Amino acid sequence: MKYALVTGGSRGIGRAVCLKLAQMEYTVLINYKSNDAEAEQTLCLIREQGGNGELMKFDVTKAEMVSSALRSWEEAHPNDYIEVLVNNAGIRKDNLMLWMEEEEWSSVVDINLKGFFYLTQPLLKKMLIKRFGRIINMVSVSGLKGTAGQTNYSAAKGGIIAATKALAQEVGKKQVTVNAVAPGFIRTDMVEGIDESEWKKHIPVGRFGNPEEVADLVGFLASKQASYITGEVISINGGLHT
């Protein structure tokens, strides 16, 4: 069996990615932090389309929780490995730097940077031994161009972009690719409070994107057809920023 792990997989882009990878015949490990009902719904949707998955409940910012969850999974699957990792978990806590609280900074940075390290580092070994792996990091247009009121979010995503490029240099010879996907405005909980009617005037294609469109890109990067693409940041933003 083929296994893929998606952090923040219970809703939004994460859910769409889980469904896409299940369509590609992966058994999908759905990570989530607290919302049992949404995670169960994602698993139900996977099974309805004929796929299979498992729930993995842990906080990606807690090293011991991540280590325990991965160790338990490996003990239950001694002959398998996770060949696709999608680092998707993330939050927004927007504020101008002038008034930003330390918690608003650290919580946003930690879920991206600590989460990336705590998941990627332990899963790399098997990918390198097996000489196949796909690491796909969900970043943002904010990490490419910066966004006022999102200094924390832009810093977090910019850090992951740099890590993507560096790690790709380390593991390419072992047929492990590392790429980032940078969505613009996608219709999920992450854009709640944003005036779509106003912002779509600035998007050349004239609309917000859908999670399934992002998932299709992730699916391609996870495939063997993308074996010559690594260290890249691929934008999917309707032309908002190029």
N, C-alpha and C positions, 0 to 999 in steps of 0.2 A: 504494500500500500504506500501511496505517496502522501506526505503530510505537509501542511502549511499552517503557520501560526500568524494570526492577525491580532495585533493589540488594538484595544478600543473597538472591538468587532461587533458590539451589540447594536449600534445605531449608525445612521448616516452613511458616510463614505465607507466606514469599516464594515457595516452590514453588506453593502453592495459588493465590496471586495470579497467578503466571505462567500457570497452567492456565486460570484464569478469563478473563484478558484474551485468551488465545489463542482461547477459545470465542467471544469478542466480535469475532473476526476481526482482532485485532492480531497483527503479527509482533512477538514478544516478545524483547527484548534482556535476556538473563539475566546479570546481574552477579554475580560471586562472587570471593572472595579467593584461595582455595587448594585447595578440595576438588573436583578435576577429576571424580572419579567421580560425586559427587552432582549436579554441574552437568550432566554428560552425561545422567544419569538424568532430570533435569527436562526437558531438551530432548527426550529420547526419549519421555517421557510426552506432551509437547505434540504431537509428530508422530504418535503413536499415535491421538490424538483428532482428527487431521486438520488440525492447526494447523502453524505454522512459527515458528522462532525462531533466535536467534544467541547464542553465548556471548561474554561480555565479561569477561575476567579482569583485575581490577585492585583495588587497595586504595583504598577511598573516602577514606581519611585522607591519601593522598599526592597532592598537587595535580598534580605533573608526570605521574603515572600516569593520573590521571583525564583531564587535558587531552589527553594523547597518545592515549588510547583513543577519546575523543569526536572528536578531529580525524581519526583514521584512519577512523572510521565515516562522518563527514561527507564525506570525500574519496571514499569508495566509494559514497555515496548523495547525490550533489549536488542532486538534485531532491526529496529527502524531508526530513522533520523528525520529531523525536520529540515526539509530541503528548501523551503521558501519561508522567509520571515518578512512580514510587512509591519514596519514600525509606524503605526497609524495613530496611536493614542496621543491626544493633545487637548488643551483647553485654551480659552481666551479669557483674560481679565484685563480689559482695556482701561487705560487711564493715561493722562498726560504725565510725563516723567516728574513734573513739578510736584504733583500730588500723589504719586505712586507709593503705595505701602510696600514694605519689604516682602510681605506674604504674597502680594500680587506679582512681584518680580520672581521670587523663588519658586512658587508653585508652578508657574508657566514654564520657567527654564528647566526645573527638575523633571517634569513629566516628559519633556522632549529629550534632554541631554542625558539625564540619569537613565531614563527608560531605554534609550538607544543603547547605552553601554551595558546595562544589566541584562538585556535580552540578547544583543548581538554577540557579545564576547563569549558566553558559554556555548552558543550554537555554532560558532564558526568552526570549531575543531572537527566536528563530524562532516561538515560541508567540505572542508579541505581534504580530509581523509578519503571521502567518497568522490572527490574531484567534480562536484557539482553543487551549486548553491545559488540562490537568488535572495538578495537583501534589497528591499525596496522601502525607502524612507519617504513618508508623507511630509512635505514641507509646505510652502505657501508663496504666493506672489509677494507677501510681506517680507519674506526672507530674502527676496531678490532685490526689491527696490525700496523697502522700508515704508512704513505707514504711520502717519501721525497718530498718537494715542496707543500705539502698539509697540513701544520700544522693547518691552519684555518679549512679546511674541516674535517680533522681527529678529531680536537677538537669538532667541531659541532656535528659530528656523534657519537663520543664517549659520549658526553653529553646526546644525545637522548637515547643511549643504557642504560646508568645509570638511566635515567628517566623512561624508559620502565620497568626496573626491580623494581624500587621503587613504581611506580603507580600500578603495578600488585599486590603488597602486600596490597595495600589499598582497592582495589575494587573487589578482587576475590570472596569474600563471597556473593556478589550481582550478580554473574554470568556474570560479565564484564571481558573480557580477554584483556590483553595488550601484544602485541608481536612486535618484530622488524624483518624485512627482510633485509639481508645484501647482496646485489648483488656485484659481481665482475665486470668484463668487459662485459657490455651489449650494443648491437648495438643501440645507441641512440645519440642524440646531445651531451650528456655528455662525450662521448669518442672521439669527433672530435679532430683531431690533434695527436691522439695516433696511432702508427704504429701497426696495427693488425697483420701483417705478422711476426713481431718481437715478440710481446708479447704472441701470441698464442703458441710459443715454450715453454713458462713457465707454460702453463695451461695443466694439465694432460689430459683433454678431447680434447685438440687441437683446440679449437675454442672459439670465443666470444659467449655469450649467446644472446637470443632473448627476447624482452620485454614480449612476450606472456608466456614464461616460468616463469618469475617472477610473472606475473599476475595470473597464475594457482596456485602458492604458496599462494599468497594473498587471492585468492578465497577460498582455503581450510581453511586458518586461520579465514576467515570471516564466515565460515559455522558452523552449530551446531555440526558437527562431530569433530571440534577442541576444544570442550568445556573444555577439560582437559589439554590444552596447554596454559600456560600463563607465562609471565616473561621471555620468551625465545628470543634468537637472532638466527635466522635460516639463515645460509649462503647458497647462490646460486651462486657459482663462478667457477664451473667446476673443483674443487679440487685445485685451486690456493692457498688457505689458509684454513687450517683445524684446 
